[in-house]
Amino acid sequence: MEELIKTIWSNETWLWALGIISILSFVASLVFIPYLIVRMPADYFSAEKRHKTPWADQHIIIRTVLITLKNCLGIVLVILGLAMLVLPGQGLLTLFIGLICLNFPGKYRLEKWLIQQKNIRRSIDWLRQRAGSEPLNYE
């Protein structure tokens, strides 16, 4: 690992590539994350169980492809969110949206717990209010 870090710091191409990726992920997070938060249904967190997905009635192949793509997007967003905790960008919001995109057991309970966290809730409420969207129901 130490050798990899030395290689990256000594190679100007790697530094430029990491810098460009950082800038692109920062700009994408400024546009994409607020868009997703504003489009989220206001009652997303108020139900006891998960909402039915829009593609639940689709053919099994279409549903499988869509779920796979959604999970791939979630993985990318979680990785970018983790990186943005130390790089410029909206790290916590990006992590939160990435977790929402992923499928795993206990996810809904984790989402409901995360949304109760003061900083995340305040950020989401501010974004939705600024866009003129109805505030999220948290209970």
N, C-alpha and C positions, 0 to 999 in steps of 0.2 A: 504494500500500500504506500509506504514511504517513497518507494522508487517511482510509483505512478505520479505522486504529487510533485516530486522533483522534475519528472519529465514534462508535466504540464506547465510548471512555472518556468522551465527553461526553453519551452517551445512557443515561439511567438504566434504560430498558427493556432495552437490550442487555446491560448489566451484570447485571441480575437474571436474564435468560435464560441467560447464560453461567454464572452462579453455580448456577442450578438444574440445568443440564445437567451441570456438574461434580459436584454432589452426587449426582445420579441415577447417573452413570457410576461414581462411587466405590462407592456401595451395591451396584450391579449387579455390579461386579467382585468385591466381597467375597463375594457369593453364587454367582454364575455360574461364575467361573473355578475356584474350588476344586471345584465340582461336576463340571466337565469333567475336571479332572486326576484326581480320584478314580475316575471311570468309565473312564478310559483303560486298555486292556488292559496287563497287566504286561510283555508281550513286544513292545510297540509299537515299541521301538527296537532290538530284538535281531536282527531279521531283516535279511537282505541286501537284499531288495526289499520294496516296499510291500505291506501286507496288502490282501487283496481287500475292497472296500467291501461293506457289507451290502446295498446296492441294485444290485449289479453284474448280477444276474440279472433285474432288473425290465424292463418295457417301456421302449423308448428314450425315450419322451416323459416317463414318470415319472422315469427316471434323469436326463434333462436338466434337469427342473424341480428335482429334489433337489440336483444339482450346482450349479445356478445359485443356489439359496437358500443353500447351504453357502458358496459363494464370496462372496455378498453379506454373510453373517454375518462371514466372514473379513475383508473390507474394513472393515466397521464396527469390528471388534475391533482391527485394526491401527491405525486412526485413533484410537480411544479409547486404545490403548496408548501411542501417540506423545504424545497429550495428557497422559496420566497420568505421563509422565516429568517434567513440570513442574507438574502438578496432583496433588491427592491421589488415591491409588489404586495398584493393583498394576501398574504400567506394563510391566515386563519380562514378567511372567506373561501379561498381556493380549496383548502383542505376540506372544508365543510361541504362545498358543492361536489367535490370528488367523492366524498363518503356517501352523499345522497345518490350519486350515479352507480355506486357499486352495489352488488347483491351479496350479503353474507348474513348468517344467523345473528339475531339480536340487533340488527342495524336500526330498526325503527326506535327501539328503546334508547340506543346511543344517540340518534338524531334528536330525540326529544330532550335528552339530558343536555346535549350540546347547545340546543337553542335556548335553554334556560340560563346559560352562562351570560353574564351581564354584558361583556364586550361584544360578543357575537350578536346578541339580541339587539343591542343598541345600533350596531352597524347595519343590520338587516332592516330594522325599523326606519332608520334614516334614509337608506336607499329607496325603500318602497314609498316613503312619504314624498321624497323629492321627485319620484316618477309619477306621483299622483295615484299610486295603487293603494288598495285597501290594506290596512295593517294585518299582519299575520295573527291568527288566534293561536295562543300557546297552550291553552288548557283543554 
